[in-house]
Amino acid sequence: MKFTTAASKAALLVLLASAICVSAADTPTVTVKGYVLDSACAFTKSLSKPISKQCAISCANAGSQLVILADDGTIYWPIADTTPSSGQNPKLLPFAGDKVVASGKVYQRGGSKAIVIEKIEAQAPQK
């Protein structure tokens, strides 16, 4: 397909942008409960929860990406929905090593799940 006018190119860009927006709008908001820990420990040490808060903070400060390890064992990679994208460690660092309740849009590709966090808070300890 060959575009001969600037108007045709602009129309195509609007159409593509609309498709992306509709796709994101169709993604439901989900609530995830789990621990915030560094991604390396989640995979290489097969942890079910962080060793300690300080350990998770140290790993994050050293550059390891923080993830949410859900109660069912699913790992959620926090992502931004902006372009250009940005790392999410600053948003998660206050919760490193803690159990949280996070809500946002969840995306899945292959065997990975990612979450665009809209709200996150520490989960109150259960009695």
N, C-alpha and C positions, 0 to 999 in steps of 0.2 A: 504494500500500500504506500503510495507516494503522496505526501502532503505538499500542496503548492502554495498555500497561503498561511500567513501568520494566524489568521482566524481559525483555520482548521487545526493547527497545532495547539492553539489555546483551548479550543473545544475538547480536544483529546486530553489535555492536562486536567481540565475541569472534570471530565468523565472519570479519569483514573483517581483523582482525589476524592470524588464522591464515592467510588467503590471502596476505597480504603476506609473512609469515614463510616459507611454503612457496615462494613465488616467489623470495625471496632465497636460500633453501637450495638451490634447483635451479640457481642460477648457479654454474658451475664456477670454480675458482681457476685463473688464467692467469698465465704469466710473460711479462713484457714487457721487452725490452732496447732502450735508446735514450738520447737526451740529454735532460737537464732544461734547458729554456730558457723564456723568457717567451713568453706566448701571442701578443703583438703581433708579435714578430719571426718567430715561426713562420708567421704568416699574411701579414703585410705585406712581409716581406723574403724570404720563401720560402727560409729557411735550411735547410740539411741538418744543421747543428750550430751551437752558439752561437758568437758572435764571440769571446767570452772568458768566463772565469768571473766576472770583475769586472763585465762588462756584464750578465750574467744576474742577478747579485746586485743591482746598481743598479736594474734594471728592477723586480725583485721588491720591493725596498724602497720604490720609488715607487708600488707598488700593482698592478703588472701580475701577473696570475695565472700561475704557473709550470705548465707542462705537460710531458708526456713525449712526445718525438718519437721514435717507434719506428724501428728500422732500415729498415722497409718503407715509411716515410713517413706512417704513421698517427699522428694526434695523439690522445693520451689525456688527458682532463681529469680530474685527481684530485678526487675528491669524498668527503664523509663519508657514512656510512650512518646517521647519527643524526638525530634530530629534537629540537630545531632543529639544522640542519646547521651546519658551521663551515668556514672557509677552510682549505686544505691547504698554503698557502705555508710555514708554520712547519715542517712535516714535510719539505718539499722543499728549503728554503733551504740546508741543509748540502750538498746535492748540486747546487746551481745551477751550470750550465756543465759538469757532469760526465756521463760515460756511466754509466748505472745498470742494474741488474737489479731490477725491481720485480715483486712478485707480489700478486695480490688478485683480487677479483671484478670482472669487466668487464661493463658494461651498454652497450647500444646503443639509440639512438633516432634515427630519421631517419638523417642522415649523420654523427652524432657518436658517439664512444665515450668512456666514462668509466670510471675505475678507483677502487675502494675499496682503497687500498693497505694490505696486511697486513704486508708486509716490503719494505724497500728497502735496497739497498747499492750502493756504487760498484763498477762493473765493473772487474776487474783488466785492465790494459793487455795486449794480445796481443803476443806476441813474434814 
